[in-house]
Amino acid sequence: MVEVEAARGWQGTGVHLAAGEVVTITQIGGAWSPWPGGAFDAIGSGGDPRCRCNVIQAVSHAALIGRVSASNPFLVGGEFQHRIGESATLELHIHDADLHDNSGQLKVLVEVG
């Protein structure tokens, strides 16, 4: 299990993935917000997918996103499964470039097989 804080940048999960392994990431608890007073899960708030505060265009604001070894970020959402093409380290992040007013955290389960 990994906790991903809304007010921190890219966060290492401590999970190293080998080429060919399948990684599954599932939200198992928690809530976070990209602004005061909100409470969202890994699917995010919806919002304007073109907002300058987004890390990835056309992805729900405040969704859970990931990257491997500083590659291009991708949507994780509430559940994600993908075969890894190269050895890499997994990092997670809230989909928000403005972290100063964020709060909360998500608990996610990372499984590798």
Secondary structure, 3 states (H helix, E strand, C coil): CEEEECCCCCEEEEEEECCCCEEEEEEEEEEEECCCCCCECCCCCECCCCCCCCCCCCCCECCEEEEECCCCCEECCCEEEEECCCCEEEEEEECCCCCCCCEEEEEEEEEEC
